Amino acid sequence: MNKVSQLISIFEDIIAIIDVEYHIEILTDKTLMIHVTDEQKSSIYYAIANVDNKLEHIPIKHIPLCRFITLGLNKKSSVTISSLEADSDTNQTMIYCIQREIGEGDGLIEPQEFPVFIKASWGRDVYNIMSAVTAAMLINRQIHDKLNSIKEG
């Protein structure tokens, strides 16, 4: 399974716990766009980019004017993980960390940390998991309260 397919699989696992209509459009082998239909039928675009990798291959011409969210394992990214823990059964939990405000007005997401249980089927690519959690959180600001209900199965 390639990285984009794995990311879609993780996102669909997470987004299944909330009721929202969405459509995923694959732009390239490293880029996808998630279209979400909300109650207001409004369009707000976010680009989520792994800044630990070079950004030169992002197809900017396919991405509408958007708010840019950076993620990576560094102190400058908007989103990172503060720890990764494994238990004796090889289950993993990461502490997902939003280091600075994302969005604005009523849609503002404050800096925060919360645990995310990592299903074995998600693989071990923390960038994909951070991306999927970030995308889900942009759709539902309270997703972190529901993430603990995601378990193997």
C-alpha positions as CSV (number, residue, x, y, z in Angstrom):
1,M,0.0,0.0,0.0
2,N,1.5,3.4,-1.0
3,K,1.6,6.4,1.4
4,V,-1.5,8.1,0.1
5,S,-3.6,4.9,0.2
6,Q,-2.3,4.4,3.8
7,L,-3.2,8.0,4.7
8,I,-6.7,7.6,3.3
9,S,-7.2,4.4,5.2
10,I,-6.1,6.0,8.5
11,F,-8.3,9.1,7.8
12,E,-11.3,6.9,7.1
13,D,-10.9,5.0,10.3
14,I,-10.8,8.3,12.3
15,I,-13.6,10.1,10.4
16,A,-15.9,7.1,10.8
17,I,-16.6,8.2,14.4
18,I,-18.2,11.4,13.3
19,D,-21.1,12.0,10.8
20,V,-19.8,14.0,7.9
21,E,-19.9,13.8,4.1
22,Y,-16.6,13.9,2.4
23,H,-14.9,13.0,-0.9
24,I,-11.2,12.4,-1.4
25,E,-9.5,13.4,-4.6
26,I,-6.0,12.0,-5.2
27,L,-3.9,14.7,-6.9
28,T,-0.5,13.0,-7.1
29,D,1.2,10.1,-5.4
30,K,2.0,12.4,-2.5
31,T,-1.0,14.8,-2.5
32,L,-4.7,14.5,-1.9
33,M,-7.6,16.8,-1.3
34,I,-10.4,16.1,1.0
35,H,-13.7,17.8,0.2
36,V,-16.0,18.1,3.1
37,T,-19.7,19.2,3.0
38,D,-20.5,21.0,6.2
39,E,-23.9,22.4,7.4
40,Q,-23.1,25.9,6.0
41,K,-21.9,24.5,2.6
42,S,-18.9,26.8,3.0
43,S,-15.5,26.1,1.6
44,I,-12.3,26.6,3.7
45,Y,-9.1,25.1,2.4
46,Y,-6.2,23.9,4.4
47,A,-3.0,22.4,3.1
48,I,-1.2,20.0,5.5
49,A,2.4,19.6,4.7
50,N,5.2,17.5,6.2
51,V,8.0,20.1,6.4
52,D,10.6,17.5,7.4
53,N,10.6,16.7,3.7
54,K,11.3,19.0,0.8
55,L,8.1,20.8,-0.4
56,E,9.2,21.2,-4.0
57,H,7.0,18.4,-5.3
58,I,3.7,19.8,-3.9
59,P,1.4,20.6,-7.0
60,I,0.6,24.2,-5.9
61,K,-1.5,24.8,-9.1
62,H,-4.0,22.1,-7.9
63,I,-4.4,23.6,-4.4
64,P,-6.9,26.5,-4.0
65,L,-5.9,29.5,-1.9
66,C,-5.6,27.9,1.5
67,R,-4.4,28.1,5.1
68,F,-1.1,26.2,5.4
69,I,-0.5,23.8,8.3
70,T,2.9,22.5,8.9
71,L,3.7,19.2,10.5
72,G,6.9,17.4,11.4
73,L,9.1,16.3,14.2
74,N,10.5,19.7,14.9
75,K,9.7,22.7,17.1
76,K,8.8,25.0,14.3
77,S,5.9,22.9,12.9
78,S,2.3,23.7,13.8
79,V,1.7,20.0,14.5
80,T,4.1,17.5,16.0
81,I,4.2,14.6,18.4
82,S,5.7,15.1,21.8
83,S,6.1,11.4,22.5
84,L,5.6,7.9,21.2
85,E,5.0,5.1,23.6
86,A,4.7,1.3,23.2
87,D,3.3,-1.1,25.7
88,S,4.2,-4.8,26.1
89,D,1.7,-5.9,23.4
90,T,3.4,-3.6,20.8
91,N,0.4,-1.3,20.8
92,Q,1.6,2.3,20.4
93,T,0.2,5.6,21.5
94,M,1.5,9.0,20.3
95,I,1.0,12.3,22.1
96,Y,-0.3,14.5,19.3
97,C,0.7,18.1,19.8
98,I,-0.7,21.3,18.3
99,Q,2.0,23.9,19.1
100,R,0.2,27.0,17.9
101,E,-3.3,28.2,17.0
102,I,-4.8,26.9,13.8
103,G,-7.7,28.7,12.1
104,E,-9.5,31.8,13.3
105,G,-12.8,33.0,14.9
106,D,-15.2,30.2,16.0
107,G,-13.0,27.7,14.1
108,L,-9.9,28.4,16.2
109,I,-8.1,25.3,17.4
110,E,-6.0,26.2,20.5
111,P,-2.6,24.7,21.2
112,Q,-3.1,21.3,23.0
113,E,-1.8,17.8,23.4
114,F,-3.8,14.5,23.5
115,P,-3.1,10.8,23.2
116,V,-3.8,9.0,19.9
117,F,-4.0,5.2,20.0
118,I,-2.2,3.8,16.9
119,K,-4.0,0.8,15.3
120,A,-1.7,-1.8,13.9
121,S,-3.5,-1.5,10.5
122,W,-2.3,2.1,10.3
123,G,1.3,1.1,10.1
124,R,4.0,3.1,11.8
125,D,4.3,6.2,9.6
126,V,3.8,9.0,12.2
127,Y,3.5,11.6,9.4
128,N,0.5,9.9,7.9
129,I,-1.1,9.5,11.3
130,M,-0.4,13.2,12.2
131,S,-1.9,14.2,8.8
132,A,-5.0,12.1,9.2
133,V,-5.6,13.3,12.8
134,T,-5.1,17.0,11.7
135,A,-7.5,16.6,8.8
136,A,-10.1,15.0,11.0
137,M,-9.6,17.7,13.7
138,L,-10.2,20.5,11.1
139,I,-13.5,18.8,10.3
140,N,-14.5,18.2,13.9
141,R,-12.8,20.3,16.6
142,Q,-13.8,17.8,19.3
143,I,-12.3,14.7,17.5
144,H,-9.7,14.3,20.3
145,D,-12.5,13.4,22.7
146,K,-13.6,10.6,20.4
147,L,-10.1,9.2,19.5
148,N,-10.0,7.1,22.5
149,S,-12.9,5.1,21.2
150,I,-10.8,3.9,18.2
151,K,-9.4,0.5,19.0
152,E,-8.2,-2.5,17.1
153,G,-11.0,-4.4,15.4
